[in-house]
Amino acid sequence: MNSKPTEVLLRVVVEKDIAVCKELWEQFSPKNTLWELWGTAFAHYDGILFEPYFLVVMEAGKPVGLLPLWTEKQTGYHLFFGGEYMEDCLFWFAAEHFPLVFSSLPPKTALFDINHVEAERLFAKLPEAREKCLPEDNHYFINLERMSYDVSRHLASFGKKHRKNLLYDLRKVEGEGFIVRWSTAAEYYDEFVAFNLERWGEESDFVDAEFVAGMKRFLVFLEQQGLLHTLIILKDDSLVGIEYSALYDNVYYVLNGGYDLARPNVGKYLIMLHLQKAARLRARIVDFLSGDSGWKELWNCEKVPYYTYRMVPLKD
């Protein structure tokens, strides 16, 4: 009996069925970070606005790798599935598949917030990608494990005057008689959005109704998974400040918050309370996400670059 040799065919196919895409995500996601959970990405998905565009690496008819994207129907741009909210992004396929996968990217592709180590893995296999993959933002964090979960050791890294002024401001806030409450629910969401719009105006992500809805779905997902930690500050039953965070795999993510701008030092108080909470929970890292937002450098956060790969410049 003659037998044909087994043909090993390596190719990339596109999957757009959302149910199949979820199965592929669950198969290939390392699930090491909050951003690698299906619920995080799916919270920002709206089938009216976006279409899944999952690039699946196939070898001998079996999936061996994945790059999950979506298509913005209105613009035709392709982003990581979950959109611009996703961070610390990795490529879920072997390094030797970079040339094949990147040659399969659609023309209007922009991949934001690529992990810096992952970017170097890309450059090692595909050096020409450096021209289109540039450090455009920073990832800010504080390593509590390295300082034995002692927040005062982090404050000791501040300059003497800076530390003195910060502690003075915090004592003033503590003297105002605020009520501090922690919750595991996505409370005061409308007030949180209002705080954000008041501070950032037209620059706020929350001017987009779909972002408002997606963020709410994300917080509800975290609440349902038992990951959410909501910090609430009240004065005479009125909300003064609120900030949402999540603890996943020993990393404490400070996600988003807002406060009454008439009480500016409340912002500092929120951050200090989060650091203290994270230390009590023995979180290895406090992750302050991307972008300085006008305060992360002042808190002496460590930073590493986030890379963005652009096929073409995005237009508003």
C-alpha positions in Angstrom: 0.0 0.0 0.0 1.4 3.4 -1.0 1.0 6.2 1.5 1.4 9.9 0.9 3.7 11.8 3.3 2.0 14.0 5.8 2.0 17.6 4.5 2.8 20.2 7.2 1.0 23.3 5.9 1.5 26.5 7.9 -0.9 29.3 7.2 -3.0 32.0 8.8 -6.8 32.0 8.6 -9.3 34.7 9.8 -12.0 33.7 12.2 -15.0 36.1 12.7 -17.5 34.0 14.6 -17.7 35.4 18.1 -18.4 32.0 19.7 -15.4 30.4 18.0 -13.3 33.4 18.8 -14.1 32.9 22.5 -13.0 29.3 22.3 -9.8 30.3 20.6 -9.1 33.0 23.2 -9.6 30.5 26.1 -7.3 28.1 24.3 -4.4 30.4 23.7 -4.6 33.2 26.3 -2.0 32.7 29.0 -4.4 34.4 31.5 -1.4 35.9 33.3 -2.8 39.4 33.5 -6.2 41.1 33.8 -6.0 42.0 30.1 -5.7 38.4 29.1 -9.1 37.5 30.5 -11.9 37.1 27.9 -14.3 39.0 30.2 -12.1 42.0 30.2 -11.9 42.3 26.4 -15.5 41.2 25.7 -16.8 43.9 28.1 -15.7 46.5 25.4 -17.2 44.5 22.5 -20.3 45.7 20.7 -21.3 43.6 17.7 -22.9 46.7 16.1 -19.6 48.6 16.2 -17.0 45.9 15.9 -16.4 42.6 14.1 -14.0 40.0 15.4 -10.9 39.5 13.2 -8.9 36.7 14.8 -5.8 35.7 13.0 -5.3 32.0 13.7 -2.0 30.3 12.9 -2.8 26.8 11.5 -0.3 24.0 11.2 -1.4 20.7 9.6 -5.0 21.8 10.0 -4.7 22.6 13.7 -4.6 26.0 15.4 -1.2 26.6 17.0 -1.3 30.4 17.6 -3.5 33.4 17.8 -3.6 37.1 17.3 -7.0 38.4 18.4 -8.1 41.6 16.7 -11.3 43.3 15.9 -12.4 45.6 13.0 -13.9 49.0 13.7 -16.8 48.8 11.3 -17.0 52.6 10.8 -13.3 53.2 10.1 -12.1 49.8 8.9 -9.2 49.9 11.4 -8.0 46.8 13.1 -7.0 46.8 16.8 -6.4 44.3 19.5 -9.7 42.7 20.5 -10.9 44.9 23.3 -9.7 48.1 21.6 -7.5 50.8 23.0 -8.4 49.9 26.6 -6.3 46.7 26.4 -2.8 46.9 27.9 0.4 44.9 28.4 -0.3 43.0 25.2 1.5 39.8 24.1 1.5 37.8 20.9 0.0 34.3 21.5 2.1 32.5 18.9 5.7 31.2 18.6 8.4 33.6 17.6 9.1 31.8 14.3 5.6 32.7 13.2 6.1 36.5 13.4 7.0 36.9 9.7 3.9 34.9 8.6 1.5 36.6 11.0 2.7 40.1 10.3 2.6 39.6 6.6 -1.1 38.6 7.1 -2.0 41.8 9.0 -4.7 43.9 7.2 -3.6 47.3 5.9 -5.3 49.4 8.5 -3.8 47.9 11.7 -2.7 49.6 14.9 -1.6 47.5 17.9 -1.4 49.6 21.1 0.4 49.0 24.4 2.6 46.1 23.4 4.7 44.8 26.3 8.3 46.0 25.9 9.8 42.5 26.3 7.4 41.2 23.7 8.4 44.0 21.3 12.0 42.9 21.6 10.9 39.3 20.8 9.3 40.7 17.7 12.4 42.7 16.7 14.6 39.7 17.2 12.7 37.7 14.6 11.5 40.6 12.4 14.0 43.5 12.6 12.2 45.5 9.9 9.2 45.8 12.4 11.2 48.5 14.3 10.2 51.1 11.7 6.5 50.7 12.5 6.7 49.6 16.2 7.7 52.5 18.4 7.5 53.3 22.1 4.6 55.7 22.4 3.6 55.4 26.0 4.8 54.2 29.4 3.5 51.5 31.8 3.6 52.8 35.4 3.8 50.5 38.5 5.2 50.2 42.0 6.9 46.9 43.2 5.7 46.4 46.7 7.3 43.0 47.0 10.7 44.5 46.6 10.1 46.9 49.5 8.7 44.1 51.7 5.1 45.6 51.4 6.2 48.6 53.4 4.7 51.7 51.8 6.8 54.0 53.9 9.9 52.6 52.1 8.4 53.8 48.8 7.8 57.3 50.3 11.4 57.4 51.4 12.4 57.4 47.7 10.8 60.9 47.5 12.9 64.1 47.9 12.7 65.4 51.5 10.6 68.4 50.6 8.3 66.4 48.3 7.7 63.8 51.0 7.1 66.5 53.7 4.5 68.3 51.5 2.8 65.0 50.6 2.5 63.9 54.2 1.2 67.4 55.2 -1.5 67.2 52.5 -2.5 63.7 53.6 -2.8 64.8 57.2 -5.0 67.7 56.2 -7.3 65.3 54.3 -7.5 62.9 57.2 -8.5 65.8 59.4 -11.6 66.6 57.4 -13.6 63.8 58.8 -14.2 61.8 55.6 -15.7 58.4 55.8 -13.6 55.8 53.9 -15.4 52.7 52.7 -14.3 49.7 50.6 -16.8 47.8 48.5 -16.7 44.8 46.1 -19.4 46.3 43.9 -19.4 48.8 41.1 -21.0 51.5 43.1 -21.5 55.2 42.2 -20.7 54.7 38.5 -22.7 57.7 37.2 -21.0 60.0 39.8 -17.6 58.5 38.8 -18.3 59.4 35.1 -19.4 62.9 36.1 -16.1 63.4 38.0 -14.1 62.3 35.0 -15.9 64.5 32.6 -15.5 67.5 34.9 -11.8 67.0 35.2 -10.9 66.1 31.6 -13.8 67.7 29.5 -13.7 66.8 25.8 -10.4 64.9 26.3 -12.1 62.4 28.5 -12.8 58.9 27.2 -16.2 59.2 28.8 -17.5 61.6 26.2 -18.0 58.4 24.1 -21.2 56.7 25.2 -19.9 53.3 24.1 -16.8 53.7 26.3 -19.1 54.5 29.2 -21.1 51.4 28.6 -18.0 49.2 28.1 -16.4 50.4 31.2 -19.5 49.6 33.2 -19.7 46.1 31.7 -16.0 45.7 32.6 -16.6 46.7 36.3 -19.6 44.4 36.5 -17.5 41.5 35.1 -14.8 42.2 37.8 -17.6 42.3 40.5 -19.0 39.0 39.3 -15.5 37.4 39.4 -14.8 38.7 42.9 -11.9 40.8 41.6 -13.2 44.3 42.2 -12.1 46.6 45.0 -14.0 49.9 45.1 -12.6 52.7 47.2 -15.3 55.2 48.3 -14.8 58.5 50.2 -17.9 60.2 51.6 -18.6 63.5 53.5 -22.0 63.9 55.0 -23.4 61.1 52.8 -22.1 62.9 49.7 -19.5 61.3 47.4 -16.2 63.1 47.5 -14.0 60.5 45.7 -14.1 57.1 44.2 -11.6 54.7 42.5 -12.0 51.2 41.2 -9.2 48.6 41.4 -8.9 44.9 40.8 -6.6 42.2 42.3 -5.7 39.5 39.9 -2.8 37.0 40.1 -1.1 39.0 42.9 -1.2 42.3 40.9 -3.3 45.2 42.2 -4.6 47.2 39.2 -5.7 50.8 39.9 -8.1 51.2 37.1 -9.9 54.5 37.2 -11.3 57.0 39.6 -12.4 60.6 40.2 -13.0 63.1 42.9 -14.5 66.5 43.7 -12.1 69.0 42.2 -12.9 71.4 45.0 -11.0 69.0 47.2 -7.7 68.5 45.2 -5.8 66.6 47.9 -8.4 63.8 47.8 -6.6 62.5 44.7 -3.4 61.9 46.7 -5.5 60.3 49.5 -7.0 57.9 47.1 -3.6 56.7 45.9 -2.2 56.4 49.4 -5.2 54.3 50.4 -4.7 52.0 47.4 -1.1 51.5 48.2 -1.9 50.6 51.8 -4.7 48.3 50.7 -2.4 46.6 48.1 0.3 46.1 50.8 -2.3 44.5 53.2 -3.3 42.2 50.4 0.4 41.3 49.8 0.1 42.3 46.1 3.4 42.0 44.4 2.8 44.9 42.1 0.6 47.9 42.1 -0.2 48.5 38.4 -1.1 52.1 37.6 -1.6 51.3 33.9 -0.4 53.5 31.0 -0.1 57.2 30.7 1.3 59.6 33.4 -2.1 61.5 33.8 -0.2 64.3 35.5 0.7 62.4 38.7 2.4 59.0 38.3 5.9 60.5 37.8 5.4 62.6 40.9 4.7 59.4 42.9 8.0 57.9 41.7 6.4 55.1 39.9 8.7 52.8 37.9 8.0 52.8 34.2 8.8 50.7 31.1 7.8 51.6 27.5 4.7 50.4 25.8 5.1 50.0 22.1 2.6 50.7 19.3 2.7 48.9 15.9 1.1 51.0 13.2 0.5 49.9 9.6 -0.9 53.4 8.9 -1.4 56.5 11.1 -4.8 56.5 12.7 -7.0 59.5 12.1 -9.6 60.9 14.4 
